[in-house]
Amino acid sequence: KLPNEPRAYRFDFVYPSPDGTQFALGVARNYTLGSRPPPGEYGASSIIFMRRNSQITGMSPLPPGNLRGPAAWSPDGTRLAIVLAANTESDAQLYVLDVAGARLSEQRIERPYL
């Protein structure tokens, strides 16, 4: 659960579903102007799944990392696949999430060159 603090978080990315009825929002910590985030905390720390009417259907925490690769929705809009990596020298992970935020699968990708 995300704390209800003003300006505590920012959107890192948004992916609309194929039919446009929902979105996957990458949420990252928001730091004050002039402050530096700790290493590894530049990217999204969670994905929130939200309908157009602002109803949140699910949330999934993400591993720490600075790089985000491609993402794609399933044609029926029930799952999102996303590639994440800690840095350019590390292996990446392919995550498949459902709109309730459950992690359905995870696959290691060797040195994807994101």
N, C-alpha and C positions, 0 to 999 in steps of 0.2 A: 504494500500500500504506500502511495506517495504522500508525504506530509502536505498539509494544506497551508503552505506558506507562500505569500506573494513573492513573485520573482525568484522562487527557489529552483525552478526548472525551466528549460527552453526546449523547443522542438528542434531536433537534429535532422529529421527527414519525415516525409509523408508519402505513403503509397496508397492511392485510391484503388478500390476493388474494381474488377472488370465491369460490373454493372453500375458503379458509382454510388452504391447505397451505404458503403462503409469505408473506413480508412484505417491504415496501420500507421501509427504515429511513433516515431523514435523520440524518446524523452531523455534529455541529458541535464546534468546539474548546471545551473546558471551561476556563474561567479561574478562578483562585482567588478566594475571597470577598474583595470589596473592590477587586479589580482590574477595570479597564475594558477590554473588547476593543477593538481598533482599529476605526475606522469601516468599515462594510461587512462586518464579520465576525460579525454576530449570528446569522445563519441557518446552515443546513446547508451544509457544504462538499462533501459526498459523499452519494450514495445507495448503500446496501448492500442487495443482494437476498439474503434468507436463507430457507431452508426451516424448517419447524417443528422439525426435528431439529438445528437450529443449524448446518447446512451452508450456507456462503456460496457462492452460485452466481455472483455477479458484483458489481462495484462501478463506479460512474461518478462522476467528479468533477463538481461543479456550479460555475457561475460565481459570483463574489461577488455578494451581494445581501442585502437585508433583508426582502423581501416574497415570500411564497409564496402563489400563488393555488390554484385547484382542482387536484385530481389525480384520475385515474381509471385503473383497470385495464381492459385488454381483457377481453371476456367469457371468453376461454379462459385468462386468467392468464399470458400470455406477454409482454405489453408493459404499460408504465406511461406515461401521459401526465401531465405536470406543467407548470404555468405559474409562472415565476419572473421577478422584476423587481428592479432595484437599489434603486429608491425610487419614490415615488408620481408623480414628475414624468417618469420615463423610460419608454421602451417596454419591453414584457415579451417573453419568449421562451416559446414552447410547445415542450417537449422530449418526444420519444417515445423511450423506452429499452426494450431487451429485458432479460430476467432475467439475462443474462450481463454486463450493464452497457454494452453497445454502444449508442451514440447512433444511432438509426435515422433520425430527422429532427429538424429545428429550424425553427421558423417565428416570425418577428417579429410581434408584436401591438402596434399603435400605441395608446399611452396607455390601458391597460385599466382604470384606476381600481380597483386592487386594494384 
